[in-house]
Amino acid sequence: MQAVESHGARIPAIGLGTMTLTGDACVKTVATALQLGYRHLDTAAFYGNEREVGEGLRASGVAREEVFLTTKVRHTDLKAGDFERSVENSLAALQLPFVDLLLIHWPNPEVPLSDSMKRLGAAKRAGQARHIGVANFTVALLDEATRHAEEPLVTNQIEVHPFLDQSKVIFACKRLGIAVTAYCPIARGRVPGSDVLERIGKAHGKSGPQVSLRFLVQQGLAAIPRSSSREHLQQNLEIFDFALSDSEMAEIGKLKRPDGRVVNPPQAPKWDN
């Protein structure tokens, strides 16, 4: 599978987002995804499903070393002691000695970023994570984080889809050599209702969601759509056998709108767009 590379990390371009997947359904979905060809799994302490993700990984029969696994530390767990405990709990739930990527899930203005970066780097050096990064960081936060980081940051996981203008933060990531991982790449169901995406998809024998994913991957981003449907899981992988033209990319790029963001919780920073 195509991958996004940053500071030695090779992140498969399509991964499985697992937020809201729980219980046996999560185990089954993770195992099915891996059996279909996924090699990138995304979870977080906040999702409450790390144990099930680990079970799904083992049930899949796919070798651990073939899978790029990400988890995250909550913004409420960034203080000394809390951070280390969160990482240990995540590894215990996953029943793994390390993850491939450990992220700070959301920034926390009450905890100095210099402290958070120190703890994140320490987790990597302790062998608990092969790579480290951040999620939901703005341009200003990225600049500050890279100044304080003792180890390379390999990705910024942010909401990206055709309806949201993330050009400023994506440009900043490229400037800093940080890969972008797009969550909510299908905008939580808004994509299938887009006439533009469906029309472009029809021209390629693809669906609107497949066009949305291709739009992101073609820009050099990784994407982690969440799905529990075997059919949709398979379709999400089938985006590497076609390409969008420059005019199609430009047309999709015009779908951005001011109210495009779908994830904006209370702990969110002041966004760039």
C-alpha positions in Angstrom: 0.0 0.0 0.0 1.1 3.6 -0.6 2.5 5.3 2.4 3.4 8.7 3.8 6.9 9.0 5.1 8.3 11.3 7.8 11.5 11.1 9.9 11.8 7.4 9.4 8.1 6.6 9.9 6.3 4.9 7.0 2.5 5.5 7.6 0.2 3.5 5.4 -1.9 6.0 3.4 -5.2 4.4 4.4 -5.8 3.3 8.0 -8.8 2.3 10.1 -10.2 4.9 12.5 -11.8 3.2 15.4 -13.6 5.9 17.4 -17.0 4.8 18.5 -16.2 1.1 17.7 -16.6 -0.9 20.9 -17.0 -4.4 22.2 -17.1 -7.5 19.9 -18.0 -5.2 16.9 -14.6 -3.5 17.3 -12.7 -6.7 17.6 -14.4 -8.1 14.5 -14.0 -4.9 12.5 -10.3 -4.6 13.3 -9.7 -8.3 12.4 -11.7 -8.0 9.2 -9.9 -4.8 8.1 -6.5 -6.4 8.6 -7.6 -9.5 6.7 -8.7 -7.3 3.8 -5.3 -5.6 3.6 -5.3 -2.7 6.1 -2.0 -2.2 7.8 -2.7 1.0 9.8 -4.9 1.1 12.9 -5.8 4.2 14.9 -7.1 4.2 18.5 -6.8 6.3 21.6 -7.2 6.1 25.3 -10.2 8.3 25.0 -12.0 5.8 22.7 -12.1 3.2 25.4 -11.4 0.4 22.9 -7.7 -0.2 23.0 -8.3 -3.7 24.5 -10.6 -4.6 21.7 -8.2 -3.2 19.0 -5.5 -5.4 20.5 -7.8 -8.4 20.4 -8.7 -7.7 16.8 -5.1 -7.4 15.8 -4.3 -10.8 17.4 -7.5 -12.4 15.9 -6.6 -11.2 12.4 -3.6 -13.5 12.0 -1.6 -10.7 10.6 1.9 -10.4 12.1 2.3 -7.5 14.5 5.3 -6.2 12.7 3.3 -5.6 9.6 0.8 -3.3 11.3 1.3 0.4 12.0 -0.6 1.1 15.3 -1.3 4.5 16.7 -2.7 5.5 20.1 -3.0 8.8 21.9 -2.8 10.4 25.3 -5.8 12.6 26.4 -5.4 16.3 27.0 -6.4 15.7 30.6 -3.5 13.3 31.1 -0.5 15.5 30.0 0.8 16.3 33.5 3.7 14.5 35.1 2.6 11.1 36.4 -0.7 11.2 34.5 1.1 11.0 31.1 3.2 8.1 32.0 0.3 6.3 33.6 -1.8 6.8 30.5 0.9 5.3 28.2 1.3 2.3 30.5 -2.4 1.7 30.7 -2.7 1.9 26.9 0.0 -0.6 26.4 -1.5 -2.9 29.0 -4.9 -2.7 27.3 -3.5 -3.3 23.9 -1.3 -6.1 25.4 1.7 -4.8 23.5 5.1 -3.7 24.6 5.0 -0.6 22.3 3.0 1.3 19.7 4.3 2.5 16.4 3.0 6.0 17.0 2.1 7.9 20.2 0.2 11.2 19.9 -0.9 13.9 22.2 -4.6 13.8 21.4 -5.4 17.5 22.0 -3.3 20.4 23.3 -3.9 21.6 26.8 -3.1 25.2 27.5 -2.9 24.5 31.3 0.1 22.2 30.7 3.3 23.8 29.2 3.9 22.4 25.8 7.6 22.1 26.7 6.6 19.6 29.5 4.3 17.6 27.2 7.0 17.3 24.5 9.5 16.2 27.1 7.2 13.4 28.3 6.4 12.4 24.7 10.1 12.2 23.8 10.8 10.2 27.0 8.1 7.6 26.0 9.9 7.1 22.7 13.3 6.7 24.3 11.8 4.3 26.8 10.8 2.1 23.9 7.1 2.6 24.4 6.6 4.1 21.0 8.6 3.9 17.8 7.5 7.3 16.7 5.7 10.3 18.2 3.5 13.1 17.0 0.5 15.3 17.8 -3.1 15.7 16.9 -5.3 18.8 16.5 -2.4 21.2 16.6 -2.6 24.6 14.9 0.2 26.3 13.1 1.3 28.2 16.2 1.2 25.1 18.3 3.2 23.1 15.7 5.9 25.7 15.6 6.1 25.7 19.4 6.0 21.9 19.6 8.9 21.5 17.2 11.0 24.0 19.1 10.5 21.9 22.3 10.5 18.4 20.9 13.4 16.3 21.8 12.5 13.7 19.2 11.1 14.2 15.7 7.4 14.7 15.4 6.2 12.5 12.5 2.6 13.5 12.1 -0.2 16.0 13.0 -3.5 14.2 13.0 -6.2 16.7 12.0 -9.7 16.8 10.6 -9.4 17.0 6.8 -12.0 16.5 4.1 -13.2 18.4 1.0 -15.5 20.7 3.0 -12.8 22.1 5.4 -10.0 24.4 4.5 -6.9 23.1 6.3 -4.4 24.7 3.9 -2.6 26.7 6.5 -1.9 23.9 8.9 -1.1 21.5 6.0 1.4 23.9 4.6 3.0 24.4 8.0 3.3 20.6 8.4 5.0 20.4 5.0 7.3 23.2 6.0 8.3 21.4 9.2 8.6 18.0 7.5 5.6 16.6 9.5 3.2 14.3 7.7 -0.6 14.9 7.9 -3.0 12.2 9.0 -6.6 13.1 8.1 -9.4 12.0 10.4 -13.1 12.3 9.5 -12.0 12.1 5.8 -15.6 11.5 4.7 -16.9 14.3 7.0 -19.1 11.9 9.0 -21.5 11.1 6.2 -21.6 14.4 4.4 -19.6 13.2 1.5 -22.1 10.7 0.1 -24.6 13.5 -0.4 -22.2 15.7 -2.4 -23.3 16.0 -6.0 -19.8 17.1 -7.1 -18.1 14.1 -5.4 -20.7 11.6 -6.6 -20.5 12.9 -10.2 -16.7 12.8 -10.3 -16.9 9.3 -8.7 -19.3 8.1 -11.4 -16.8 9.2 -14.1 -14.2 6.9 -12.5 -16.5 4.0 -11.5 -16.1 5.0 -7.9 -18.2 6.3 -5.0 -18.2 9.8 -3.5 -16.4 8.6 -0.4 -13.7 7.0 -2.5 -13.2 10.3 -4.4 -12.9 12.1 -1.0 -10.2 9.6 0.1 -8.4 9.8 -3.2 -8.5 13.6 -3.0 -6.6 13.5 0.3 -4.1 10.7 -0.6 -3.3 12.4 -3.9 -2.2 15.4 -1.9 0.3 13.2 0.1 -1.9 12.8 3.2 -2.7 9.6 5.1 -6.4 9.1 5.9 -8.1 7.0 8.6 -11.8 6.6 7.7 -14.0 4.8 10.3 -16.3 2.0 9.1 -17.7 -1.2 10.5 -19.1 -2.3 7.1 -17.1 -4.9 5.3 -18.2 -3.4 2.0 -17.1 0.1 3.0 -13.8 -1.3 4.5 -13.0 -2.9 1.1 -14.0 0.2 -0.9 -11.8 2.4 1.3 -8.8 0.4 0.1 -9.8 0.6 -3.6 -8.6 4.1 -4.2 -5.1 3.4 -5.6 -6.2 2.3 -9.1 -7.4 5.7 -10.4 -6.3 9.3 -10.3 -8.1 12.6 -10.2 -7.3 15.1 -12.9 -6.0 18.5 -12.1 -9.4 20.0 -13.0 -11.2 17.5 -10.7 -8.8 18.2 -7.8 -9.5 21.9 -8.3 -13.2 21.4 -8.4 -13.2 19.4 -5.2 -10.9 22.0 -3.7 -13.7 24.6 -4.1 -16.1 22.6 -1.9 -14.5 24.1 1.3 -16.9 26.2 3.3 -16.9 28.2 6.6 -19.1 25.7 8.4 -17.3 22.6 7.1 -15.7 21.5 10.4 -17.5 18.6 12.1 -15.2 18.1 15.2 -15.0 21.1 17.5 -15.1 20.0 21.2 -14.7 22.4 24.2 -10.9 21.6 24.5 -10.2 22.6 20.8 -7.6 25.3 20.3 -8.3 28.5 18.3 -8.3 27.1 14.8 -6.4 28.6 11.9 -9.4 28.4 9.6 
